[in-house]
Amino acid sequence: MVTIQNYVRAQSIDEAYELNQKKGSCIIGGMLWTKMQDRLIQTAIDMCDLGLDTIEEKDDEFIIGALTSLAVDEPLEYARLYLDGNLQMWIDAEDSLEI
């Protein structure tokens, strides 16, 4: 079981970085592995307000934010072709996980 003493929604990447330097801090996200541990988290750092859940297309690259779900596939049809099917393989792998 995970016990969280302090929950913080970081307002910047710099703030999240600084908070994460302290012992007992943990950046929280999907929590798949964290919640399976018997652990005390002194400060849980939530980065959901930092705009890291976006996909940006540039001329020669895609910038996929760290909090973007792999299941976001509608706007990425061109990415599937560009990545030669690898993105769909990742999406299928995530969908097959049992939680």
ChimeraX commands (.cxc) that place a marker at each C-alpha (Angstrom):
marker #1 position 0.00,0.00,0.00 radius 0.5
marker #1 position 1.24,3.49,-0.81 radius 0.5
marker #1 position 0.87,6.26,1.75 radius 0.5
marker #1 position 1.20,9.88,0.58 radius 0.5
marker #1 position 1.87,12.56,3.19 radius 0.5
marker #1 position 1.91,15.66,0.98 radius 0.5
marker #1 position 0.37,16.18,-2.49 radius 0.5
marker #1 position 1.65,19.02,-4.70 radius 0.5
marker #1 position 0.48,20.08,-8.17 radius 0.5
marker #1 position 3.61,21.57,-9.69 radius 0.5
marker #1 position 3.13,24.86,-11.51 radius 0.5
marker #1 position 6.31,24.56,-13.58 radius 0.5
marker #1 position 8.81,21.95,-14.68 radius 0.5
marker #1 position 11.45,23.74,-12.59 radius 0.5
marker #1 position 9.25,23.46,-9.49 radius 0.5
marker #1 position 8.64,19.75,-10.14 radius 0.5
marker #1 position 12.39,19.22,-10.58 radius 0.5
marker #1 position 13.24,21.04,-7.35 radius 0.5
marker #1 position 10.59,19.16,-5.38 radius 0.5
marker #1 position 11.80,15.84,-6.79 radius 0.5
marker #1 position 15.36,16.47,-5.55 radius 0.5
marker #1 position 14.21,15.99,-1.96 radius 0.5
marker #1 position 14.42,12.54,-0.42 radius 0.5
marker #1 position 11.03,10.84,-0.23 radius 0.5
marker #1 position 9.58,12.74,-3.19 radius 0.5
marker #1 position 7.99,10.99,-6.16 radius 0.5
marker #1 position 6.56,12.24,-9.44 radius 0.5
marker #1 position 3.21,10.54,-9.80 radius 0.5
marker #1 position 1.61,9.56,-13.06 radius 0.5
marker #1 position -0.05,6.32,-13.97 radius 0.5
marker #1 position 1.01,4.86,-10.61 radius 0.5
marker #1 position 1.00,1.32,-12.06 radius 0.5
marker #1 position 4.22,0.22,-10.35 radius 0.5
marker #1 position 4.18,2.69,-7.47 radius 0.5
marker #1 position 0.84,1.51,-6.11 radius 0.5
marker #1 position 2.08,-2.08,-6.08 radius 0.5
marker #1 position 4.80,-1.19,-3.56 radius 0.5
marker #1 position 4.58,-0.93,0.20 radius 0.5
marker #1 position 5.90,2.61,0.36 radius 0.5
marker #1 position 5.68,5.98,2.08 radius 0.5
marker #1 position 5.84,8.96,-0.29 radius 0.5
marker #1 position 6.59,12.13,1.60 radius 0.5
marker #1 position 5.76,14.44,-1.31 radius 0.5
marker #1 position 3.77,13.28,-4.34 radius 0.5
marker #1 position 4.37,15.60,-7.29 radius 0.5
marker #1 position 1.57,15.84,-9.86 radius 0.5
marker #1 position 2.60,17.34,-13.21 radius 0.5
marker #1 position -0.87,17.34,-14.82 radius 0.5
marker #1 position -1.04,21.17,-15.02 radius 0.5
marker #1 position 2.15,21.52,-17.05 radius 0.5
marker #1 position 0.75,20.86,-20.54 radius 0.5
marker #1 position 2.68,17.65,-21.01 radius 0.5
marker #1 position -0.31,15.82,-22.51 radius 0.5
marker #1 position -0.07,17.30,-25.99 radius 0.5
marker #1 position 1.20,16.22,-29.38 radius 0.5
marker #1 position 2.86,18.79,-31.59 radius 0.5
marker #1 position 3.67,18.17,-35.24 radius 0.5
marker #1 position 6.61,19.98,-36.80 radius 0.5
marker #1 position 8.02,19.71,-40.32 radius 0.5
marker #1 position 10.35,16.83,-39.53 radius 0.5
marker #1 position 9.34,15.62,-36.07 radius 0.5
marker #1 position 6.56,14.94,-33.60 radius 0.5
marker #1 position 6.85,16.20,-30.04 radius 0.5
marker #1 position 4.86,13.91,-27.77 radius 0.5
marker #1 position 4.44,15.13,-24.20 radius 0.5
marker #1 position 5.41,12.82,-21.36 radius 0.5
marker #1 position 1.82,12.60,-20.08 radius 0.5
marker #1 position 0.24,11.88,-23.46 radius 0.5
marker #1 position -1.73,8.66,-23.43 radius 0.5
marker #1 position -0.61,6.05,-25.92 radius 0.5
marker #1 position -4.29,5.51,-26.69 radius 0.5
marker #1 position -4.52,8.94,-28.37 radius 0.5
marker #1 position -4.48,7.74,-31.94 radius 0.5
marker #1 position -7.02,9.65,-34.03 radius 0.5
marker #1 position -4.75,12.64,-34.79 radius 0.5
marker #1 position -1.81,10.35,-35.32 radius 0.5
marker #1 position -2.81,8.44,-38.43 radius 0.5
marker #1 position 0.08,10.09,-40.26 radius 0.5
marker #1 position 2.41,9.19,-37.37 radius 0.5
marker #1 position 1.44,5.53,-37.72 radius 0.5
marker #1 position 2.54,5.62,-41.32 radius 0.5
marker #1 position 5.67,7.61,-40.48 radius 0.5
marker #1 position 6.70,5.19,-37.73 radius 0.5
marker #1 position 6.02,2.16,-39.93 radius 0.5
marker #1 position 3.47,0.65,-37.55 radius 0.5
marker #1 position 5.57,0.86,-34.37 radius 0.5
marker #1 position 3.19,3.31,-32.70 radius 0.5
marker #1 position 0.26,0.94,-33.18 radius 0.5
marker #1 position 2.35,-1.85,-31.66 radius 0.5
marker #1 position 2.88,0.30,-28.53 radius 0.5
marker #1 position -0.82,1.17,-28.34 radius 0.5
marker #1 position -1.81,-2.49,-28.66 radius 0.5
marker #1 position 0.70,-3.44,-25.94 radius 0.5
marker #1 position -0.72,-0.83,-23.54 radius 0.5
marker #1 position -4.30,-1.90,-24.25 radius 0.5
marker #1 position -3.42,-5.52,-23.47 radius 0.5
marker #1 position -2.07,-4.76,-19.97 radius 0.5
marker #1 position -4.17,-6.10,-17.15 radius 0.5
marker #1 position -4.28,-3.77,-14.17 radius 0.5
marker link #1:1,2 radius 0.2
marker link #1:2,3 radius 0.2
marker link #1:3,4 radius 0.2
marker link #1:4,5 radius 0.2
marker link #1:5,6 radius 0.2
marker link #1:6,7 radius 0.2
marker link #1:7,8 radius 0.2
marker link #1:8,9 radius 0.2
marker link #1:9,10 radius 0.2
marker link #1:10,11 radius 0.2
marker link #1:11,12 radius 0.2
marker link #1:12,13 radius 0.2
marker link #1:13,14 radius 0.2
marker link #1:14,15 radius 0.2
marker link #1:15,16 radius 0.2
marker link #1:16,17 radius 0.2
marker link #1:17,18 radius 0.2
marker link #1:18,19 radius 0.2
marker link #1:19,20 radius 0.2
marker link #1:20,21 radius 0.2
marker link #1:21,22 radius 0.2
marker link #1:22,23 radius 0.2
marker link #1:23,24 radius 0.2
marker link #1:24,25 radius 0.2
marker link #1:25,26 radius 0.2
marker link #1:26,27 radius 0.2
marker link #1:27,28 radius 0.2
marker link #1:28,29 radius 0.2
marker link #1:29,30 radius 0.2
marker link #1:30,31 radius 0.2
marker link #1:31,32 radius 0.2
marker link #1:32,33 radius 0.2
marker link #1:33,34 radius 0.2
marker link #1:34,35 radius 0.2
marker link #1:35,36 radius 0.2
marker link #1:36,37 radius 0.2
marker link #1:37,38 radius 0.2
marker link #1:38,39 radius 0.2
marker link #1:39,40 radius 0.2
marker link #1:40,41 radius 0.2
marker link #1:41,42 radius 0.2
marker link #1:42,43 radius 0.2
marker link #1:43,44 radius 0.2
marker link #1:44,45 radius 0.2
marker link #1:45,46 radius 0.2
marker link #1:46,47 radius 0.2
marker link #1:47,48 radius 0.2
marker link #1:48,49 radius 0.2
marker link #1:49,50 radius 0.2
marker link #1:50,51 radius 0.2
marker link #1:51,52 radius 0.2
marker link #1:52,53 radius 0.2
marker link #1:53,54 radius 0.2
marker link #1:54,55 radius 0.2
marker link #1:55,56 radius 0.2
marker link #1:56,57 radius 0.2
marker link #1:57,58 radius 0.2
marker link #1:58,59 radius 0.2
marker link #1:59,60 radius 0.2
marker link #1:60,61 radius 0.2
marker link #1:61,62 radius 0.2
marker link #1:62,63 radius 0.2
marker link #1:63,64 radius 0.2
marker link #1:64,65 radius 0.2
marker link #1:65,66 radius 0.2
marker link #1:66,67 radius 0.2
marker link #1:67,68 radius 0.2
marker link #1:68,69 radius 0.2
marker link #1:69,70 radius 0.2
marker link #1:70,71 radius 0.2
marker link #1:71,72 radius 0.2
marker link #1:72,73 radius 0.2
marker link #1:73,74 radius 0.2
marker link #1:74,75 radius 0.2
marker link #1:75,76 radius 0.2
marker link #1:76,77 radius 0.2
marker link #1:77,78 radius 0.2
marker link #1:78,79 radius 0.2
marker link #1:79,80 radius 0.2
marker link #1:80,81 radius 0.2
marker link #1:81,82 radius 0.2
marker link #1:82,83 radius 0.2
marker link #1:83,84 radius 0.2
marker link #1:84,85 radius 0.2
marker link #1:85,86 radius 0.2
marker link #1:86,87 radius 0.2
marker link #1:87,88 radius 0.2
marker link #1:88,89 radius 0.2
marker link #1:89,90 radius 0.2
marker link #1:90,91 radius 0.2
marker link #1:91,92 radius 0.2
marker link #1:92,93 radius 0.2
marker link #1:93,94 radius 0.2
marker link #1:94,95 radius 0.2
marker link #1:95,96 radius 0.2
marker link #1:96,97 radius 0.2
marker link #1:97,98 radius 0.2
marker link #1:98,99 radius 0.2
view
